[in-house]
Amino acid sequence: MTSKTASSGELSYLSRKSLDDALRAAIEAERAGQDHGATGKVLKNAITQLRRQTMRDVVRGDRIAARLSKGVEEMIVTLFRHVGENVKDEIAICAVGGFGRAELAPYSDVDLLFLHHEQHAEELTDKLNDILYPLWDSGMKLGYSAHSPDSAVKFAKGDIVARTAYLDMRLLCGSAALYDEFAAAFNKLRKRTVPEFVAAKLEEQNERQAEMFETRYLVEPDIKEAKGGLRDLQTIRWLYKYAYGDDIGKSKAIDRIMNATERRALAKCERFLWSVRAHLHDFRGRADEKLTFDVQPEVAKRLGYADRKNMTAAERLMKHYFVNAVEIGRLTRILCARLEEERTKRLPRLPRLLPRSLQQDEASGKPNLRLNNGRLDFESAARARKNPRDLFRLFRAFGRQPKFDFHPDALAVVSEQTPNVTREIRRDPEVAKLFTGILCESVDPVRVLRIMEETGLLGKYIPSFGSIVGRIDYGLYRRFTLDEHVFRCVGLLHQIRKGKLATEHPIATQIVQRTDNILTYYLGVLMHEASWSLKEKSVSGCEKLVTRVAKRLGLDDGQASAAGWAAARHLLLVRTAERRDLTESHAISAFAKAVGSREKLDLMLVLSVCHLKVVGIQSWDEITRRRITELYDLAALCLDFGDDALEQKLKERAKSVKREAETRLANWSKKEKEAFLNRLDDSILRSINPDIIVRFAKLARAAEHDAANAAVVVTPREGDLEAIVYTDDRSGLLSDLAGAVAATGMSVRTVQALTTNDGKAIDVFIIQSPDGAPLEDTEQSRRLHQALLSAASVKPKSPPKLRRRLGDRREIFTVEPHVRIELDASKDAMVVEAEGLDRPGLLYELTAALADEGATITSAHVATYGERAVDAFYLHNDAGRKLSDAAALKRIEKTLLSVLSAGS
């Protein structure tokens, strides 16, 4: 608990005399029946002025918090002086929680504890209402409780939240005797419940972080509750204060728990987070703790960040935030370990000898390690300071036996000596072997790597990784910072290697478990975001960088080259699968030739799985899994047996699909079956599975029986909707159908636009909600069916009325529009890729523009990455041939750029 009263001093926002006079006049007017709520209005005006002047005059968050707290305190004390004079010996008004610590953000809750003598509730209520009603009327977010000293202690004993709040209690006004009585009793409770409190707060922290996705690296963090946020900082202070009875720096025990350097680091982290929080509250005009993309630029501007060549001001702010979060994690680890050490010093029989399994490793000589109170420590800190190799041996030992946690003194030595990891150390073969063991053979490699990152050792040993710590890819696609993304990918690879994901990822599991060079895979995953560390991002630069690191870690030239190639092109597999027609042997053969070997293909598949499973909420689904599996299988066949085998496989697929469809149409006559299947050429049979062909057959049969020129069937598919459209083909049909989908407020996930030999169109859509939520409402299916049927039956006379989603976060970003003409991507069609900011109806606008230019779309491939859309179209001219006229291509490029730019 803190001192009884806060220091006095002049309030710059409003003189004490002015506040006193205004409150006196308002209270007298209310008592005389001449006004109602006047006291609350005075306080509301004072709070508004306090916020406005404080945010205008002060930038640093800790000073803002102290000034706001002082101002609110003065209001409460002045109010009590006028309405509580007759009960000043019967009530004590105490600030608790953040207000007790003298820390208030512009829209923080103000938490109060009213201490009183034992008396009747009715009598107490009247006394409190004179104080509470004006505070409520002021708009202040008030949290309060009323207790006698005895009942407050009893309540705190059974409620850890109350006990935490009371830990920061201080007297504002009223009875000092009541405050002292409670303070003495609470201090006795504190002293006898230290282990219980520490355990409870750490468990509470774990639960809170689990709710916040167990990471400090979400790209839109909650600065208060997320891991590495203000709550974690406050937990450090609570644990220390509960254990030693005073604030950090005010107790003789502090040097045993946290040295001067660590205390300065703690204060620096606190200042930064309070600055972010204060300006976030002020900009939002409410208590908002979520640092979302739309507010990051404004907060960065307020705090003085500016754009740099390769990083915007907002990105620099967020990098600082995440580096700050890492530091808070390190300080939390140190404090908890040292508190635990203080306790274990009194416990007997903790092992001191290093287990036999840790007495040797990949380096020569005996490790400079021991067990200190059951934790891994250096046997000689002086030797460790002289030999940086010992730092890596410490982490190697922890990776092998993580049941022995790090001693805080050992981590302090690592943090201190990390700057001494020079190029000579990075090129040391024994250090390379140790790091390889850490990466590939640890029980939990991610846990080891995270602690290495906290100490700075990982970023110093692999500088390119250090450059991406705390870095974000500014947009809606990614969930995590780049370094956290990589760590989670390493964790996924580790699970694949252990066979834990064999059902979900059988091919990747087989590849990883059969390789005789697992380091290539771990290193490829660890370095696959290395291009972000380059001043100028490039595939060739990334490849050279990763190859150099791979050779340094002991891979031979071929293995290092494969790791560098795959890490630099880890998106090639999925991008090809998403944007190319996989029924064309030409596209598959071109991809296989670009890869060049089965070794690289296998590595690329594993990297793709790890990356896509982690990177975004909607980056991995069944459609993606099927596409990359199909491309991998066909490319492997091409690499192993050549183009002829690939072409034969595609022909066999068409025959197999046809046979399966014939079997499933067993109740049709032979003549009717043959007539229908003869309408489908090999390109159609290669493109869609037998289930869809059968549904199409039944749809076409029913439509023709009823003499309908169009028919639609909508079927739920794993949270999405599958829609099959059958109608007469016409120019602009795909555009009309895409517009119909957009008008319903839904989005096209995939589309296959096919034409039968007799000129009928078969368009197969997979439709999803814009936010990825399951489409399970039958009304949604009905609306989609009606819209598609109407558009398929008769060409719409006017463009669709597009529904703009309220709060569509894509609008806060800009995406540079690009149109790429790919003449060699297909033998039979010209391929154009349109990339730009996604928006409702973009596919409709693009396809309508192509139709206006006289281009016929034979295949469309839709891909979205957060706010970025990349749509690829296979185009013919009006004669059904590959569109290759230079003038026409120039017009198409200009038209599509115009469409894309309209939404930027």
PyMOL commands that set and color helices and strands:
alter all, ss='L'
color gray80, all
select helices_A, chain A and resi 16-31+38-57+61-83+85-87+97-100+121-137+149-158+160-167+176-192+194-211+230-244+254-257+260-284+296-302+313-344+356-358+381-386+389-400+408-420+423-426+429-441+445-455+457-461+463-466+482-497+506-514+518-526+530-533+539-552+557-568+572-579+585-595+598-615+622-641+643-664+670-677+682-687+690-705+733-743+778-793+809-812+842-852+886-901
alter helices_A, ss='H'
color red, helices_A
select strands_A, chain A and resi 91-95+110-116+142-147+170-174+369-372+375-378+710-717+720-728+747-755+760-768+818-822+830-837+856-865+868-876
alter strands_A, ss='S'
color yellow, strands_A
deselect
rebuild
show_as cartoon
